[in-house]
Amino acid sequence: MNRNSAIEIWGGMECTINRVQEDYFDQSEYAGHYNRGKADIDLVASLGVNMLRYPVLWERHQPIAGQVINWSFAEGVLVHMKASGIEPIAGLVHHGSGPRHVNFFDGSFEQGLAAYAKEVATQFPWLEYYTPVNEPLTTARFCGLYGHWYPHGQSDYTFYKVLLSECKATIMAMEVIRQVNPDAKLVQTEDLGKCYSTPLLQYQAEFENQRRWLSYDLLCGRVDEQHFMWPWLLKAGITAEELQFFKAHSCVPHIAGFNYYITSERYLDEDLSKYPEQYHGGNYRHRYADIETVKVHLHEPNGPALLLKEAWAHLQLPIAITECHLHSTREDQMRWFHTMWQTANKVKAEGVDIRAITAWAIFGLYGWNCLVTKPCGDYEPGVFNLSSGCPKPTALTRLLQELTQHQVYYHPVLEHEGWWQRENRHRYGTPAKVVRMRRKQAPKTCRPLLVLGRETALRQAFEKICVERNIHHLLLDTADMDRTDQDKMEQLLREIHPWGLIDATDDACTARAAGTMPASHFGPAVLAAICGGQHIPYLFFSTDAVASEGKQVKHEKLVLQQNESALIIRSTGLFGPWDQHNYVTSWLNRLRSAQPIAVPAEQLLAPTYIPHLVHACIDLLLDGAQGIYPVNNGETTSMAAFARRIALMAGLDENLVCSLLQQPEQKDTRALFHSASITEQGVRLPSLAAALEQYLEAQDHLYHSGKMVG
């Protein structure tokens, strides 16, 4: 890690093991890493990263005091990592409070972690880089100030006690590690945050901006009687003797790691009326809202470049961004990491000694939507996507590979702003504005995403969602287009030069729900061949309600024969909020008018919400997915049960739904839409319940605004 060399790209696996009451939540278990082990390291190695933050966590290896540790899994993975050219940064505690037999208040946490660290160093004497305790300040807030994690404290004393225990444990751990390996280096991590405020609350912002350095100042032996936080620590109940330890046993980090998230910068405002209640809080003097700066109009300088410079000015230590992740759509994940990469290079050129940026959550993360206070929780994809149960590369995979190999990466979606940068993003405290659904004029050189289709709900959804995601796109109506005319289609695609083509024609999706094969069924095969020849990713809609030897499977095979890189989406039972012609909207309109609806009692379907489907398709296209992908929410229901469920959720009379019994002489159509299974080669959409909630919310808005006739 040379100061003058190019900025490195590191990797990191979200590996939290935290405790809530008596339960421990293990991210690596949720992600299936313990089952894949070395295979995950091979995927990491394919990215070209040369360092990996990797868990060798105390709570997993020694949950019982004095227990003989089984190192077999960790040893196999660490040795394989080293052989793959990846240097491990061993994490010993990640947002944890240690095993049950220790605590933060009697010295047992510090002593226990030091003893465990010595066992790790003895077992792996060649390990050079360590993070004994990840983000001590953040962990102390969650454990001792907010009450989210064990020991669920909510006082200044508990907060500072937890923080001091973690920092003391870090120092003691490094001391014993260096007895085994004198060259061992501390890579410390902490949140790169800052607080802004109204003039009234400037005192609170100043306090929090001083407190943000406390973990580093303790480790570096800087906290004495002249330190800003000294009187606050004593006032909370911390003794001068406790603080003297850090002056006598300083442990300056080799790398000061900072983790930057969209939530890292906060704004304080005493006008609570501007903000939802979940942002309300306060101190002993004032009540105020505490909200992310991205959600307000902030007129003073801010952002990661400023914060990195402040960290450099304060610490004068080599810096790395040790976590870089955004939970968002795929192109915004790309924009986020790429922007941070550019920022890191910019501040390096301005004199900041920044060494690396870390692609965090390589295999995604679980449950941070509920602050890891419940088992598992919602999944957020990372560099690889585990939604199907098996790691699949995403667009971030290619981005990292290009940056590690060539220090440069380009994709047309990077030419446009992420949601956090756009002027039309939702911000509190300002009058509502009517935002025209029109994007900025794209540069002439920017390649579009091409969407082919007639005026269908699916094409309409692509238009709306591309605008929402700030993706430069072009819509072409196929009503008067002969897609089987190869010469004309080749010329058209050469002129447009799209980065991807989505075939959303009505005969490519809705017509096949009835098992028909339109006359233009060779159109997709022609398009697939042309796209293959021009190296344009091609997405084609099929249906997952077909027999293996049915007409549609033959159609799919024809497309793949022409272009083995084509992406075929299997999905059925489509319904969306923006048209009145799908079956769900027809049912809802009749129910609202107190009119009965008759639906087959035995016919099964796998309902698919079009906006969820479209989001998933754009992600898959960006990810470079190929082959046949079932895309659905994994739920199958009868049409009658589904109609009653809609009535109940909409607060309407479910007795208006009449079930039609199938006659023996009628053709068996019960399995028409019956294929909700998701294999490794597939995508699980949000649940049907979530789909219906979003659908009904959108319908209510349209209905009450008069834009949809009831």
HUGI-V577864 format. One line per field, one symbol per residue. phi: phi as a letter, one per 30 degrees, with the letter a starting at -180 (. if undefined). burial: b if it has 16 or more other C-alpha atoms within 10 Angstrom, else e. A space follows every 10 residues. Layout:
phi: ???
burial: ???
This chain:
phi: .ddcddddcc cbcdbebccb hcccccddde didddchddd dddddddidc bbdbdbdedd dbdceidddc cedddedddd ddddicddcd ccbbicbidd dbadcbiddd ddddddeddd dddbdddccb bebdhedddd dddcccidce cidbbddded dddddddddd dddddddddd becdbccdba dccacbaded cddddddddd ddcddddddd icdbdddede ddddddjdcd ddddedddbd bdddbccbcc bdcdcbbcbd ddddbeddcd albdcbcacb bdddcbdccc eajddddddd ddddchbecb dcbbabdadd dddddddddd dddddddddc jddccabcdd heciabiddc hhcbdiidcc dcdcccedjb dbdcddeded dddddbiaab bedddbdddd cdddddbdib edcdcddbdd ddeedddcdc cclddcdddd dddddddech cdbbcbdcec ccdddddddd deddddhdda bcccdddcbd dddcidbddc ddeedddedd dddchcebcb ccbccbddcd eddddddddd ddadcdcccc abidbbccbc cdddddeddd ddcicdbcbd dcdcacdbde edddeddddd dddidbjcbd baciccbddd ddddddeddd icdddddcdc dddeddddcd ceccacdcce cabcdeeddd dddddddddd dddddidbdd
burial: eeeeeebbbb bbbbbbbbbb eeebbbbbeb bbbeeebbeb bebbbebbbb bbbbbbbbbb bbeeeeeeee eeebeebbeb bbebebbbbb bbbbbbbbbe ebbbeeebbb bbbbebbbbb bbebbebbbb bbbbbbbbbb bbbbbebbbb bbbbebbbbb bbbbbbbbbb bbbbbbbbeb beebbbbbbb bbbbbbbeee beebbeeeee bbbbbbbbbb bebbeeeebb eebeeeebee eebeebbebb bbbbbbbbbb bbebbbbbbb ebeebeeeeb eeeeeebbbb bbbbbbeeee eebbbebbbe bbeeeebbbb bbbbbbbebb bbbbbbbbbb bebbbebbee ebbbbbbbbb bbbbbbbeee ebbebbbebb bbbbbbbebb bbbbbbbbbb bbbbeeeeee ebbbbbbbbe eeeeeebbee eeeeeeeeee eeeeebbbbb bbbbeebbbb bbbbbbbebb bbbbbeebee eebbeeeebb eebeeebbbb bbbbbbbbbb ebbeeeeeee bbbbbbbbbb bbeeebbbbb bbbbbbeeee ebbebbebbb ebbebbbbbb bbbbbbbbbb eeebbebbbe beeeebbebb bbbbbbbbbb bbbbbbbbbb bbbbbbbbbb bbbbbbbbbb bbbbbbbeeb ebbbebbbbe eeeeeeeeeb bbbbbbbbee bbbbbbbbee bbebbbeebe ebeeeeeeeb
